[in-house]
């Protein structure tokens, strides 16, 4: 297997999506693209055999042809994946780049919570302070630092 396809396969497997091709599917796709480009390979071999191109030109053109074949395999695999992802998104199915949105309850929406909205926004502190002042009498807020057991 080609190193480029091996890298693509590793990347695709790491993404774990049902639309990603397996290594066997990538190999089959590569064979299909190579079969479609067989006339180009044959022409290149014929040009080398007839002496129209040198060995170095042959290697360069062969590498270019290999690059085009592998690029087409990559493009076809990613396009198929993108089409499946688009269809899933259109149907409301969660995808890795568009997961299920889980809304956590906001502060203060749970009754009896320590993080109630009245405490968070400061209004609770004011109300609680007023209530403590009213219940504690006139000198409730007159105390200084210390404890109630300190001598007056």
C-alpha positions as CSV (number, residue, x, y, z in Angstrom):
1,X,0.0,0.0,0.0
2,X,1.2,3.5,-0.8
3,X,2.5,5.6,2.1
4,X,0.1,8.4,1.2
5,X,-2.8,6.1,1.3
6,X,-1.6,4.6,4.6
7,X,-1.4,8.1,6.1
8,X,-4.9,8.9,4.8
9,X,-6.2,5.6,6.2
10,X,-4.8,6.4,9.6
11,X,-6.3,9.8,9.6
12,X,-9.6,8.5,8.5
13,X,-9.7,5.7,11.0
14,X,-8.9,8.2,13.8
15,X,-12.0,10.3,13.0
16,X,-14.3,7.3,13.6
17,X,-17.3,8.1,11.4
18,X,-19.6,5.7,9.6
19,X,-18.9,7.4,6.3
20,X,-15.1,7.0,6.4
21,X,-13.8,4.4,4.0
22,X,-12.0,1.3,5.3
23,X,-8.4,0.5,4.1
24,X,-9.9,-2.2,1.8
25,X,-12.3,0.4,0.2
26,X,-9.4,2.8,-0.3
27,X,-7.3,0.0,-2.0
28,X,-10.3,-0.9,-4.2
29,X,-10.7,2.8,-5.1
30,X,-7.0,3.1,-5.9
31,X,-7.2,0.1,-8.2
32,X,-10.2,1.5,-10.0
33,X,-8.4,4.9,-10.6
34,X,-5.2,3.1,-11.7
35,X,-7.3,1.1,-14.2
36,X,-8.9,4.3,-15.5
37,X,-5.5,5.8,-16.0
38,X,-3.9,2.6,-17.5
39,X,-3.7,4.2,-21.0
40,X,-1.6,7.0,-19.6
41,X,0.7,4.5,-17.9
42,X,1.0,2.5,-21.2
43,X,1.7,5.6,-23.2
44,X,4.4,6.6,-20.8
45,X,6.0,3.2,-20.9
46,X,5.8,3.2,-24.7
47,X,7.5,6.7,-24.9
48,X,10.3,5.4,-22.7
49,X,10.7,2.2,-24.8
50,X,10.8,4.1,-28.0
51,X,13.4,6.5,-26.7
52,X,11.3,9.7,-26.9
53,X,12.0,10.4,-23.2
54,X,15.0,9.7,-21.0
55,X,14.9,7.6,-17.8
56,X,14.9,10.7,-15.6
57,X,12.0,12.3,-17.6
58,X,10.2,8.9,-17.3
59,X,10.6,8.9,-13.5
60,X,9.4,12.5,-13.2
61,X,6.4,11.9,-15.4
62,X,5.6,8.7,-13.6
63,X,5.8,10.4,-10.2
64,X,3.5,13.1,-11.5
65,X,1.0,10.5,-12.8
66,X,1.2,8.7,-9.4
67,X,0.6,11.9,-7.6
68,X,-2.5,12.7,-9.7
69,X,-3.9,9.2,-9.1
70,X,-3.4,9.4,-5.4
71,X,-4.8,12.9,-5.3
72,X,-8.0,11.7,-7.1
73,X,-8.3,8.8,-4.6
74,X,-8.0,11.2,-1.7
75,X,-10.5,13.7,-3.3
76,X,-13.0,11.0,-4.0
77,X,-12.8,9.5,-0.5
78,X,-13.2,12.9,1.2
79,X,-16.0,14.0,-1.1
80,X,-17.9,10.9,-0.3
81,X,-17.4,11.5,3.4
82,X,-18.4,15.2,3.0
83,X,-21.6,14.2,1.2
84,X,-22.6,11.7,3.9
85,X,-21.9,14.2,6.6
86,X,-24.0,16.9,4.8
87,X,-26.8,14.4,4.5
88,X,-26.6,13.5,8.2
89,X,-26.7,17.2,9.1
90,X,-29.6,17.9,6.8
91,X,-31.5,15.1,8.6
92,X,-30.6,16.3,12.0
93,X,-28.3,13.5,12.8
94,X,-25.3,14.5,15.1
95,X,-21.9,14.6,13.4
96,X,-18.4,15.1,14.9
97,X,-18.4,18.7,13.9
98,X,-22.1,19.2,14.9
99,X,-22.7,17.2,18.1
100,X,-25.8,17.0,20.2
101,X,-26.2,20.2,22.1
102,X,-26.8,19.4,25.8
103,X,-28.0,22.5,27.7
104,X,-27.0,22.5,31.3
105,X,-29.5,24.2,33.6
106,X,-28.6,27.8,34.2
107,X,-27.7,29.3,37.5
108,X,-30.8,29.8,39.6
109,X,-33.1,27.6,37.6
110,X,-32.9,24.7,40.1
111,X,-34.9,25.3,43.3
112,X,-32.9,25.1,46.4
113,X,-29.6,25.3,44.6
114,X,-26.6,26.9,46.3
115,X,-26.1,28.9,43.0
116,X,-29.5,30.5,42.8
117,X,-29.9,33.5,40.6
118,X,-30.6,35.8,43.5
119,X,-27.2,35.0,45.0
120,X,-25.4,35.2,41.7
121,X,-26.7,38.7,40.7
122,X,-26.3,40.3,44.1
123,X,-30.0,41.0,44.7
124,X,-30.1,38.1,47.2
125,X,-27.3,39.5,49.2
126,X,-29.2,42.8,49.5
127,X,-32.5,41.1,50.5
128,X,-30.7,38.8,52.9
129,X,-28.8,41.7,54.5
130,X,-32.0,43.7,54.9
131,X,-33.8,40.7,56.5
132,X,-30.9,40.0,58.9
133,X,-30.9,43.7,59.9
134,X,-34.6,43.7,60.5
135,X,-34.6,40.5,62.5
136,X,-31.4,41.3,64.5
137,X,-32.6,44.6,65.9
138,X,-31.1,48.1,65.8
139,X,-27.6,47.2,66.8
140,X,-27.2,44.1,64.6
141,X,-24.9,45.7,62.1
142,X,-23.1,47.7,64.8
143,X,-20.9,44.9,65.9
144,X,-17.2,45.0,65.1
145,X,-14.9,42.2,64.3
146,X,-14.7,39.5,66.9
147,X,-17.2,37.1,68.5
148,X,-20.3,37.7,70.5
149,X,-18.4,36.4,73.5
150,X,-15.9,39.3,73.4
151,X,-16.4,41.8,76.3
152,X,-18.3,44.9,75.3
